[in-house]
Amino acid sequence: MTTFFSKTSNYREQEGKELKDHLRAVDEDLNNIFKGAFLFPQYDIVNLRNLTGLPSYTAYVGYMCVVNGKANICTASGTPGTWQIIGLQT
């Protein structure tokens, strides 16, 4: 009986560690994407910094960035993800 609880406890500890690691990685990804972003809730404005190229790190569907003055959204998760220009920007 002690062995069972010991194994269960170790499994839960490992599962908890994996979840913390995953959340830390997601937080790091979001910090990379929104680094330098400013929110102005009173005006419903989000200010993203302008990048010179698409992000090369893991991106998830819905991530947004601005590259050379054009807004992009990630449409397929991956490293670097699939990015598409939003709308008809020139």
N, C-alpha and C positions, 0 to 999 in steps of 0.2 A: 504494500500500500504506500509506503514512503516513497518508493521509486516512482510510482505513478504521479504523485503530487510533485515530486521533484522535476520530472520530465515536463509536466504541464506548466509548472512555474517557469522553467527555462524557456519553454516555447512562448509563453506570454511575454517574457522579458525580451526575447528576440523579436517578436512581433511588434512590441512597443518601440524597440530601437529602430526597426525598419521604417515604421511610420514616422518617427521623429526625423530620420534621415531624409525620407521622402519630402516631408513638409519643409525641411531646411533647404532642400534643392529647389522646391517650387518657390520659396521665398527669395532665394538667390536669383532665380530666373526673372521673377517679377521686378526685383531691384534693378537688374540689368536693363530690362525693357523700359522701366519708368524712371531710370536715373535722370535727374534733371527735369522731370515732369512737374508741372505746377497745376493745382486744381483751383479753379475760381468758381465755387458753387453758386455764389450770388449771380453769376453771369452764365452759368451752364457751359463753361469753357474748360477744356483740357489743353494744356500747352505741352507738346512733346518736343524734345530736341531733335534737330535735323541730323540724320546719319548720312554718311557718304556711301554706304553699301548695306545690303540686307544683313540682318544678324546671322552669325554662323553657329550660334549655340542652339540647344533644343528649344523649339517653339511649340506652342499648343494652339489649337483652333481658338480664334478670338483675340489672340495677341495682336496688338497694333504697333506700328512704327511709322516714322516719316523718313523717307530716303530721297535725297535731292529734291526736297520740297513737295513730294507726292506721298499722300497717306496710303499705307499698305495694311492689309489684314492677313493673318495666317489662316489659310483654308484647309490645311492638312498638317497634323502634328508630325514632328520629326526633327532630325538634326540635319540641316538647318530649318526644316519645315517648308511648306509650300506657301509662298506669299503672292498676293494679288493686289494690284493697285485698286483703290476704292473709287468707283465712279468714273467719270470721263475727265480726268485732270490732264492738262496740257503742260 
